[in-house]
Amino acid sequence: MTDLSEPIATRLDAVRQRLRAAEAQYGRQPGSVALLAVSKRQPVDAIRVALSLGQQAFGENYLQEAVEKRAQLADETIEWHFVGALQSNKTRAAAEGFDWVHAVDRLKIARRLSEQRPQHLAPLQCCIQVNVSGEASKAGVKPNAVSELAHAVAALPGLRLRGLMTLPEAVESFAEQRSAFRQLRVLQEQLIDEGLTLDTLSMGMSNDLEAAVAEGATLVRLGTAVFGPRPEKSS
């Protein structure tokens, strides 16, 4: 763990400074944007280092990997977020083992998560993934279908709908980055006007963090910016 401590501490400090600078620049309250450290393919020791530095929320993309990590880190207090695409035959592991699911984009998935959430646990916190860029390769509900899905998800007893999530098309222009995130913010404002209680905009990664903060992100998802390059997949 010693070999990981210094580089992760340096990266995590830089990310936190970057977040605080963006908050100040765009008139956000200090500390209003939380960091989700995406730890997919990172070793358990790297997560322990980040925990020792005050990071408690971690995001995973692969269920089996996450289940193994949770078992190894059972002695730690961790807020686990599932941020990957979720197939209907794998919802039980997400419902039983995570605190948050970020990528709900179908009512079928939401219903299964609700039904499979153990009753002794708090409702599963979730976000609806919206495909704001309209990319065929990306998951997410279309913007014009968000309202119907959001109201249906909010009514499910095992879930608590917290807000919206997006992974927009990667673009270099800051204005274009802001435009994509603005779409998500406007959609959420419309849902709030319709009576839903929402407080989370999960948007922004290392290349567009500032644009996301400018448009109201409350949670940004960063992986290699915190942990460094991901180890190669084992064969």
N, C-alpha and C positions, 0 to 999 in steps of 0.2 A: 504493500500500500504506500510505502514511503516514496517510491519512485513516481507515483501518480499525484501525490499531495501538492507539490509545488506548482506543476503546470495547471492543474485543475483550479487551485486557489487563484492563480494569476488570471486565468480565463474568466472565472466566475466574478472576480472583482471587476474586470473590464466590462463584462456584460452588465453588471449592476450599475456601474458608472454610466454606461451608455443609456440604460433605461432611465436613470434619474435625469440625465441631460435632456433626453427627449421629452420627459414629463415637463421639465422646466421650460423648454423651448416652445411647447405647444399648449401651455396653460393648464396642464393637468395637475391634480393634487399630488404632492410627493407620496410615493408608495401606492398609488392607485392602479398601477399596472404590475401584475404578478408575473413571475417567471415560472414556466413549466420546463423543467430540464428533461429533454427527450433522451432516454438512456438506452434505446434499442441497440443491441449488439455490443453494448458496453459491459465490462466485467462488473461483478458485484462489488469488488473493492473500489471501483471508481464511484459507485453510488454511495458507498460508505464515506468516502472522502468528502463528497458534496454534502452529505448529511452533517458531517462534522463542521462544515462551514456554514450551516444554517439553512440549507436548501431542503425542503420537505416534500415538495410536489414533483413527481417524476412521471414521465409519459412513456408508454411502451406501445409498439406496433404489432408485435407478434405474441399471440396468446400463450403458446407453450413456453416460450422463453420467459415471459412474464410470470407464469405460474412457478417455474423453477426459481426465479429470483425472489419471489415473495416467500417461498419456503426457506431460502437461505437467509433472508432478511427479516424473519419473523420476530426477531428481538428488537427491531427498530420501529419507530413510529413514522410511517410513510403514507402520504396521500397518493394513491395510485390512479393514474389517468390512462384510459385506453384511447389512443389517438389514431389507430389504423382502421382500415376497412373491416367491417364485421359481417361475416357470413351467418346466415340464419342457423346453421348447424353448430355454430360455435358461440352462441349467445350465452349459454349457461355459465361458461367459464368467466365471461365478462361480468355477468350479473352477480356471480358469487364472489369474485375476487377483486373487483375494482370499486373505487369510490366515484369515479367519473367515466363517462363514455362521451367522446366528442363528435362522433361521426354518424349519428342517427340520421338516416335519409329515407327510410321507409317505415310505414306504420307496422308492417309485419315484424320488423326487427324490434321496434319499440314495444310491441305487445309481448313478444317473447322475453325481452329483458324484464318487463314488469312482472310477468308471471313467474319468472325464474329467480327474481330477487328474493333472497331469504328474508322471512318476516322479522327475524330478530335484528336485521340490519336496517340502518336508516335508508330512506329511498335513494335510489341510484341517481346521482346528479348527471344531467345529460345536456348536450347541445345538439341542435340540428345542423347538419352540414349542408351548406348552400353552395351550389356551383355558380358563382357570380360571373365567371368568365365564359361559361357555356362550352367548355372543352369536353369533347367526346370521351377523352381518356380519363377524365376526372369523375369521381363519385360526387354525390350531392344532389339535393332536390333543386329543381328550377325555381328561380325567384318567384314566379307567379303561382307556385304551388306551396309556398312556405306557410301561408296563413292557415290553410286547411290542415296541413300536417301538424303544425305547432299546437293548434287547439286540441287536436286529437291526442297528441302526446301528453299535453298538460293535464288531460283528464285521467290518465292512467295511474292507478294507485301506487305502483311500485317505483315510480319515477318522479323526479322533480326536474322539470324543464327549467334550465338556468339561462339559456340564451342560444346564440348562433355561432357557428364556426365556418371558416372558409379557408381554402387553399387555392388562391387565385393563380392565374397564369403568371409565370415569371417574366417580368418586364424590367427594363433598366430605368425608364423614365419615372422620376419621383411623382410627377403629376398623375401618370397612369396607375401607379401603385396606389396612390391615395384614392383615385376614382373607384377602383375595385373595392377597397375597404369601406368607402363611403356608401356604396350600395348595401353592404351588410348592415351598417349602422342605421341607414334609413329604413331598411326592412324591420330591424328590431324596434325602432321607434314606432313604426306602424303597428306592430304586434302589441306594444305597450298601450297604444291608443285604443286597441281592440279589447283591452282588459287583462292581458297577460302580465304577470309579474316576472320580469326578466332583468338580470343584472350582469350578464357575462357576454363579452364578445371575444371569442377565442380566435385571434388572427394575428399574423405577423411572425416571421422567422428571421434568420440572421440577415438576409439580404434586403428585407423591407420592414424591419422593426420600426424605424422612425415614422414611416408612412402610416403604419398601423396605429401607433400611439397617437399620431396627429388626428386620426379619424375615430378615436374612442376605444381602442383595444383595452380590455381589462386583463387579458392573459395572452402572453406571447410564448411561442413554442420554439425553444432553441436546443439543438443537440450538440453538433460538433463545436459550436462556439463556446460551449461549456466544457465538454469532455475531450475535445480534439478529434482527430480522424477515427472513424469507426474501424474496429478490427475486421479483417476479411471474414466472410462467411466460411465456416468450417465445412469441408466437403463431406 
